[in-house]
Amino acid sequence: MSASSIALAIVCGVVAAAVIGLWLDRRTTIGRLDEIIRSAGGRPEPMRGVAGRLHELEQVATEGQEHRVALAAVTARFEAALAALPQAVVLCDADGEIVFVNDAGRRYVAARHGEALVEAAVLQLLAAARRGERVERRVDLAGPPRRSFELCAVPVDEPTDDDSRSAALALVEDVTERRRLEDVRRDFVANISHELKTPIGAIGLLADAMGEVDEPEVVQRMALRMQHEADRVGHTIDDLLMLSSIETAELLDQEPLQLAAVFDDAAERVMTSADERSIAVKIERPDDGLGLVGDHRQLVSALTNLLDNAIKYSDEHSVVHLSVTERDDLVEIEVSDTGIGIPAKDVDRVFERFYRVDAARSRATGGTGLGLAIVRHVAVNHGGEVKVRSREGVGSTFVLCLPRVPIPVDDDGALDERDAYQQVNGEWVER
């Protein structure tokens, strides 16, 4: 064989080996591409070669990216929904590591002071839930202020055997306000039952006794007593209706009012009870031009309740003061007394309906515990507020703050015809 033939054979062998190698590499490449496509969720088609499989892999990658974007959007919405929950949400994995906490739950993770007790309870419940148990607990913090929490933890999935652990989810809800409302409801039932049952029972007994008495003087005294007890029932019902009306009223009977007229009407309503207890009501009557815009009936009711409350809780022969102070665009109406005062622990609760500082004395003096709740609602309805300063054994001062509005009066100090005026930029001017 000639040298040229040998060289050609060698070249052909090399080319053949290269082709065989390329063919084997192609088979390996296609096989690996098929595996990748299957693992990504695709279905490789035969007879499409390397280029076809690369194109399919590109499609699978694009679809995967779209799925990831969609999943990220769903996850973001889910986390936003959890963040908006008022309840705390804490999620841990099977090893007990915290993997998610919503906004409300962050206060109980690495907490300090009293809330550290809540955190400890959450971790204990999560540990139990990781074992497949559903557990609940209530935690009360003495405060101040007193607070109550309800906790619940559940397994996210069931453990497969005794030694395995599950991820767990814990919920924490602050039920302080709910318990406060339950206390208010119990107070309502106790107070209103007493306020209605006692006078109604007295009326029944007096009616029975009157049937067996012939002396006119005795019958008259019993009749007067029955009238007093009936008035007591009537006042209780009036207070309930007034509070209901104030709470549900969407619109006030808005009109320009002279504050002096409100003072006069409220003082007239309490003079009888003040005289019965020999209590002087000293009034610093405001100028006729000092006024406000609002509902005359509601404002008189609020001021009457403040005066009546001061009279009830003052000692006999003492003095109750009613005054007013102008501060920029506000009117501050003060009712002060030198009575028993309010303990510091009760100051924040005196405006709750049916709340009584001293239940025994409250029942002895009458009243439903609705008066100060009415005052607060009237103040809010008129864009103002009511505040209290008090020292136990020294006395109390209630301040009703309301927006001040200049109103027109005639030469005699009387309010001009209201229909002839309109309010412009906070002042009442002629139409």
C-alpha positions as CSV (number, residue, x, y, z in Angstrom):
1,M,0.0,0.0,0.0
2,S,1.3,3.3,-1.0
3,A,2.0,6.1,1.4
4,S,-0.9,8.2,0.1
5,S,-3.3,5.3,0.6
6,I,-2.1,4.9,4.2
7,A,-2.6,8.7,4.9
8,L,-6.1,8.6,3.4
9,A,-7.1,5.7,5.6
10,I,-5.8,7.5,8.6
11,V,-7.8,10.6,7.8
12,C,-10.9,8.6,7.2
13,G,-10.4,6.8,10.5
14,V,-10.1,10.1,12.4
15,V,-13.2,11.6,10.6
16,A,-15.1,8.4,11.4
17,A,-14.1,8.6,15.1
18,A,-15.1,12.2,15.2
19,V,-18.4,11.5,13.7
20,I,-19.0,8.6,16.0
21,G,-18.0,10.9,18.9
22,L,-20.3,13.7,17.8
23,W,-23.2,11.2,17.4
24,L,-22.6,9.8,20.9
25,D,-22.3,13.3,22.3
26,R,-25.6,14.3,20.6
27,R,-27.4,11.2,22.1
28,T,-26.0,12.2,25.5
29,T,-27.0,15.8,25.1
30,I,-30.5,14.9,23.9
31,G,-30.9,12.5,26.8
32,R,-29.8,15.2,29.3
33,L,-32.1,17.8,27.7
34,D,-35.0,15.3,27.9
35,E,-34.3,14.9,31.7
36,I,-34.2,18.6,32.2
37,I,-37.4,19.2,30.3
38,R,-39.2,16.4,32.3
39,S,-38.0,17.8,35.6
40,A,-39.3,21.2,34.6
41,G,-42.7,19.8,33.9
42,G,-42.4,19.6,30.1
43,R,-42.9,16.6,27.7
44,P,-40.0,16.1,25.2
45,E,-41.1,15.0,21.7
46,P,-39.0,12.6,19.7
47,M,-37.5,13.2,16.3
48,R,-37.0,16.9,17.0
49,G,-33.3,16.9,17.6
50,V,-31.1,19.1,19.8
51,A,-32.5,22.3,18.3
52,G,-36.1,21.3,18.9
53,R,-35.4,20.3,22.5
54,L,-33.6,23.5,23.2
55,H,-36.6,25.4,21.8
56,E,-38.9,23.3,24.1
57,L,-36.7,23.9,27.0
58,E,-36.9,27.7,26.4
59,Q,-40.7,27.4,26.4
60,V,-40.7,25.5,29.6
61,A,-38.3,28.1,31.2
62,T,-40.6,30.9,30.1
63,E,-43.7,29.2,31.5
64,G,-41.8,28.5,34.7
65,Q,-40.9,32.2,35.0
66,E,-44.5,33.1,34.5
67,H,-45.6,30.7,37.2
68,R,-43.0,32.1,39.6
69,V,-44.3,35.6,38.9
70,A,-47.9,34.5,39.5
71,L,-46.9,32.6,42.6
72,A,-45.0,35.6,43.9
73,A,-48.1,37.8,43.4
74,V,-50.3,35.3,45.2
75,T,-47.8,35.1,48.0
76,A,-47.7,38.9,48.3
77,R,-51.5,39.1,48.4
78,F,-51.6,36.3,51.0
79,E,-49.0,38.1,53.2
80,A,-50.9,41.4,52.8
81,A,-54.1,39.7,53.9
82,L,-52.4,38.2,57.0
83,A,-50.8,41.6,57.8
84,A,-54.2,43.2,57.8
85,L,-55.6,40.8,60.3
86,P,-56.0,42.2,63.8
87,Q,-55.1,38.8,65.2
88,A,-51.4,37.9,65.5
89,V,-50.3,35.0,63.2
90,V,-47.1,33.1,64.0
91,L,-46.0,30.1,61.8
92,C,-43.1,27.8,62.6
93,D,-41.7,24.9,60.7
94,A,-41.3,21.3,61.8
95,D,-38.1,22.1,63.7
96,G,-39.8,24.9,65.7
97,E,-38.1,27.8,63.8
98,I,-40.4,30.8,63.3
99,V,-40.7,31.3,59.5
100,F,-43.5,33.9,59.3
101,V,-45.0,36.5,61.6
102,N,-47.6,39.1,60.5
103,D,-47.5,42.7,61.7
104,A,-49.8,42.1,64.7
105,G,-47.6,39.2,65.7
106,R,-44.3,41.0,65.8
107,R,-45.2,42.6,69.2
108,Y,-45.2,39.0,70.7
109,V,-41.9,37.9,69.2
110,A,-38.9,39.0,71.3
111,A,-41.4,40.9,73.5
112,R,-40.7,42.8,76.6
113,H,-42.5,43.4,79.9
114,G,-46.0,41.8,80.2
115,E,-46.2,40.8,76.6
116,A,-43.2,38.5,77.1
117,L,-45.7,36.2,79.0
118,V,-47.8,36.1,75.8
119,E,-44.7,35.2,73.8
120,A,-43.8,32.3,76.2
121,A,-47.4,31.0,75.9
122,V,-47.2,31.2,72.1
123,L,-44.0,29.1,72.0
124,Q,-45.5,26.5,74.4
125,L,-48.6,26.2,72.3
126,L,-46.6,25.9,69.0
127,A,-44.5,23.1,70.6
128,A,-47.7,21.2,71.4
129,A,-49.2,21.8,68.0
130,R,-46.0,20.5,66.3
131,R,-46.8,17.2,68.0
132,G,-50.2,17.2,66.2
133,E,-52.3,18.7,69.1
134,R,-54.8,21.5,68.8
135,V,-54.4,23.7,72.0
136,E,-56.0,26.8,73.4
137,R,-55.2,29.1,76.3
138,R,-56.2,32.5,77.8
139,V,-53.6,34.8,79.2
140,D,-54.5,37.6,81.5
141,L,-52.1,40.5,82.3
142,A,-52.7,42.3,85.5
143,G,-51.5,45.6,84.0
144,P,-52.2,48.4,84.4
145,P,-54.1,48.4,82.3
146,R,-55.6,45.0,82.6
147,R,-55.4,43.0,79.3
148,S,-56.7,39.6,78.2
149,F,-55.5,37.4,75.3
150,E,-56.9,34.3,73.7
151,L,-54.4,32.0,72.1
152,C,-54.9,29.0,69.7
153,A,-52.3,26.8,68.0
154,V,-52.9,24.1,65.4
155,P,-50.7,21.7,63.4
156,V,-50.4,22.6,59.7
157,D,-50.3,18.9,58.7
158,E,-50.6,15.6,60.6
159,P,-47.3,14.0,61.8
160,T,-46.7,10.6,60.0
161,D,-45.4,8.9,63.1
162,D,-44.8,9.4,66.8
163,D,-41.3,10.8,66.2
164,S,-42.1,13.2,63.4
165,R,-43.1,16.8,63.8
166,S,-45.4,19.1,61.9
167,A,-45.3,22.7,61.1
168,A,-47.6,24.7,63.4
169,L,-49.7,27.9,63.3
170,A,-50.5,30.1,66.3
171,L,-53.2,32.8,66.6
172,V,-53.3,35.5,69.3
173,E,-56.3,37.7,69.8
174,D,-56.5,40.7,72.2
175,V,-59.9,40.3,73.8
176,T,-59.6,43.1,76.3
177,E,-62.3,45.2,74.7
178,R,-64.6,42.2,74.3
179,R,-64.3,41.5,78.0
180,R,-64.9,45.1,78.9
181,L,-68.1,45.0,76.9
182,E,-69.1,41.9,78.7
183,D,-68.5,43.7,82.0
184,V,-70.6,46.6,80.7
185,R,-73.4,44.2,79.8
186,R,-73.3,42.6,83.2
187,D,-73.4,46.0,84.8
188,F,-76.4,46.9,82.7
189,V,-78.3,43.8,83.7
190,A,-77.5,44.3,87.4
191,N,-78.2,48.0,87.4
192,I,-81.3,48.2,85.3
193,S,-82.8,45.2,87.1
194,H,-82.3,47.0,90.4
195,E,-83.5,50.3,89.2
196,L,-86.7,48.9,87.8
197,K,-87.4,46.1,90.2
198,T,-87.0,48.1,93.4
199,P,-89.5,50.9,92.6
200,I,-91.9,48.5,90.9
201,G,-91.8,46.2,94.0
202,A,-92.3,49.2,96.3
203,I,-95.3,50.4,94.2
204,G,-96.9,46.9,94.5
205,L,-96.4,46.8,98.3
206,L,-97.8,50.3,98.8
207,A,-100.8,49.5,96.7
208,D,-101.5,46.4,98.8
209,A,-101.1,48.4,102.0
210,M,-103.4,51.2,100.8
211,G,-106.2,48.7,100.4
212,E,-106.0,47.9,104.2
213,V,-105.7,51.5,105.5
214,D,-108.6,53.8,106.2
215,E,-106.7,56.8,107.5
216,P,-106.6,59.6,104.9
217,E,-103.3,61.0,106.0
218,V,-101.6,57.5,105.8
219,V,-103.2,56.9,102.4
220,Q,-101.9,60.3,101.2
221,R,-98.3,59.6,102.3
222,M,-98.5,56.2,100.6
223,A,-99.8,57.8,97.4
224,L,-96.9,60.4,97.5
225,R,-94.5,57.5,97.9
226,M,-96.0,55.6,95.0
227,Q,-95.6,58.8,92.9
228,H,-92.0,59.1,93.9
229,E,-91.3,55.5,92.9
230,A,-93.2,55.9,89.6
231,D,-91.1,59.0,88.9
232,R,-87.9,57.0,89.5
233,V,-89.0,54.4,87.0
234,G,-89.9,57.1,84.5
235,H,-86.5,58.8,84.9
236,T,-84.7,55.5,84.2
237,I,-86.7,54.9,81.1
238,D,-86.2,58.5,80.0
239,D,-82.4,58.1,80.4
240,L,-82.5,54.9,78.3
241,L,-84.6,56.5,75.6
242,M,-82.4,59.6,75.6
243,L,-79.2,57.6,75.2
244,S,-80.7,55.5,72.5
245,S,-81.8,58.6,70.7
246,I,-78.4,60.3,71.0
247,E,-76.6,57.2,69.7
248,T,-78.8,56.6,66.7
249,A,-79.5,60.2,65.6
250,E,-77.8,60.8,62.3
251,L,-78.6,64.6,62.2
252,L,-78.8,67.0,65.1
253,D,-81.4,69.7,65.3
254,Q,-78.8,72.3,64.4
255,E,-79.6,75.9,65.3
256,P,-77.8,78.9,66.8
257,L,-78.3,78.8,70.6
258,Q,-77.6,81.3,73.5
259,L,-75.5,79.4,76.1
260,A,-77.2,81.5,78.8
261,A,-80.6,79.9,77.8
262,V,-79.1,76.4,78.1
263,F,-77.7,77.3,81.5
264,D,-81.1,78.6,82.7
265,D,-83.0,75.5,81.5
266,A,-80.5,73.0,83.0
267,A,-80.4,74.9,86.4
268,E,-84.2,75.0,86.6
269,R,-84.3,71.2,86.2
270,V,-82.0,70.5,89.2
271,M,-83.1,73.2,91.6
272,T,-85.6,70.9,93.3
273,S,-83.1,68.1,94.1
274,A,-80.5,70.8,95.2
275,D,-83.0,72.3,97.6
276,E,-83.9,68.9,99.0
277,R,-80.3,68.4,100.0
278,S,-79.7,72.0,101.0
279,I,-77.0,72.4,98.2
280,A,-76.4,75.8,96.7
281,V,-75.9,75.9,92.9
282,K,-73.9,79.0,92.0
283,I,-74.1,79.9,88.4
284,E,-71.8,82.3,86.5
285,R,-74.2,83.1,83.7
286,P,-72.6,83.7,80.3
287,D,-73.2,86.8,78.2
288,D,-76.2,86.7,75.9
289,G,-73.9,87.0,72.9
290,L,-71.9,83.8,73.8
291,G,-73.4,81.0,71.8
292,L,-73.0,77.9,69.9
293,V,-74.8,75.8,67.2
294,G,-76.4,72.6,68.2
295,D,-79.4,70.7,69.6
296,H,-80.9,72.6,72.5
297,R,-82.5,69.5,74.0
298,Q,-79.3,67.4,74.0
299,L,-77.2,70.2,75.4
300,V,-79.6,70.9,78.2
301,S,-79.7,67.2,79.0
302,A,-75.9,67.0,79.1
303,L,-75.6,70.0,81.4
304,T,-78.5,68.7,83.6
305,N,-76.7,65.4,84.0
306,L,-73.5,67.0,85.1
307,L,-75.3,69.2,87.6
308,D,-77.4,66.4,88.9
309,N,-74.3,64.2,89.3
310,A,-72.5,66.9,91.3
311,I,-75.5,67.4,93.6
312,K,-75.9,63.6,94.3
313,Y,-72.3,63.1,95.3
314,S,-71.9,66.3,97.3
315,D,-72.4,66.6,101.1
316,E,-75.4,68.5,102.3
317,H,-75.0,72.3,102.7
318,S,-72.1,72.3,100.1
319,V,-71.9,74.3,96.9
320,V,-71.9,73.2,93.2
321,H,-70.4,75.7,90.7
322,L,-71.4,76.1,87.1
323,S,-69.2,78.4,85.0
324,V,-68.0,79.0,81.5
325,T,-64.7,80.0,80.0
326,E,-64.0,81.2,76.4
327,R,-60.7,79.9,74.9
328,D,-60.1,80.9,71.3
329,D,-62.8,79.1,69.3
330,L,-63.9,76.9,72.2
331,V,-66.4,77.2,75.1
332,E,-65.4,75.3,78.2
333,I,-68.4,74.7,80.6
334,E,-67.3,73.6,84.1
335,V,-69.3,71.9,86.7
336,S,-67.4,71.5,90.0
337,D,-68.2,70.2,93.4
338,T,-66.5,69.4,96.7
339,G,-68.0,66.0,97.1
340,I,-66.6,62.5,97.5
341,G,-64.5,62.6,94.3
342,I,-63.5,59.7,92.0
343,P,-60.8,57.2,92.8
344,A,-57.9,57.3,90.3
345,K,-58.6,53.8,89.1
346,D,-62.1,54.7,88.1
347,V,-61.5,58.1,86.3
348,D,-61.1,56.5,82.9
349,R,-64.3,54.5,83.2
350,V,-66.8,57.0,84.5
351,F,-68.1,57.8,81.0
352,E,-69.0,54.2,80.3
353,R,-72.7,53.5,80.4
354,F,-74.0,51.8,83.6
355,Y,-70.5,52.1,85.2
356,R,-70.7,53.0,88.9
357,V,-67.8,54.1,91.1
358,D,-69.6,53.2,94.2
359,A,-72.6,51.0,93.5
360,A,-74.0,51.1,97.1
361,R,-74.0,54.9,97.2
362,S,-75.2,55.2,93.6
363,R,-78.3,53.1,94.4
364,A,-78.9,55.1,97.5
365,T,-78.8,58.4,95.7
366,G,-80.7,57.0,92.6
367,G,-79.7,57.2,89.0
368,T,-78.9,54.6,86.4
369,G,-75.3,55.2,85.6
370,L,-76.3,56.6,82.2
371,G,-75.9,60.3,82.9
372,L,-72.2,60.6,82.1
373,A,-72.5,58.4,79.1
374,I,-75.2,60.7,77.8
375,V,-72.8,63.7,78.4
376,R,-70.0,62.1,76.4
377,H,-72.3,61.3,73.4
378,V,-73.7,64.8,73.4
379,A,-70.2,66.3,73.4
380,V,-69.1,64.0,70.5
381,N,-72.2,64.8,68.5
382,H,-71.4,68.5,68.8
383,G,-67.7,68.1,67.8
384,G,-66.4,68.5,71.3
385,E,-65.3,66.4,74.3
386,V,-65.8,66.0,78.0
387,K,-63.0,65.8,80.5
388,V,-62.8,65.3,84.3
389,R,-60.4,66.3,87.1
390,S,-61.0,64.6,90.4
391,R,-59.4,63.7,93.7
392,E,-61.0,61.2,96.0
393,G,-62.4,63.0,99.1
394,V,-61.8,66.5,97.6
395,G,-64.2,66.8,94.7
396,S,-64.6,66.7,91.0
397,T,-64.6,69.1,88.1
398,F,-66.2,68.1,84.7
399,V,-65.4,70.2,81.7
400,L,-67.6,70.1,78.6
401,C,-65.7,71.6,75.7
402,L,-67.7,72.7,72.7
403,P,-67.0,74.8,69.6
404,R,-67.8,78.5,70.1
405,V,-69.9,80.3,67.4
406,P,-70.7,84.1,67.6
407,I,-74.5,84.6,67.3
408,P,-76.5,87.8,66.6
409,V,-78.6,89.3,69.4
410,D,-80.8,92.3,69.5
411,D,-80.5,95.4,71.8
412,D,-82.3,93.5,74.6
413,G,-79.9,90.6,74.5
414,A,-82.5,88.3,72.9
415,L,-81.6,86.0,69.9
416,D,-82.7,87.6,66.7
417,E,-85.0,85.7,64.3
418,R,-83.1,82.6,63.4
419,D,-84.6,82.2,60.0
420,A,-83.1,85.6,59.0
421,Y,-79.5,84.4,59.5
422,Q,-77.2,82.0,57.9
423,Q,-73.8,80.7,59.0
424,V,-70.8,81.9,56.8
425,N,-67.2,81.1,57.8
426,G,-68.2,80.1,61.3
427,E,-70.3,83.3,61.9
428,W,-74.0,83.8,61.8
429,V,-74.8,86.7,59.4
430,E,-78.0,88.2,58.0
431,R,-79.3,86.5,54.8
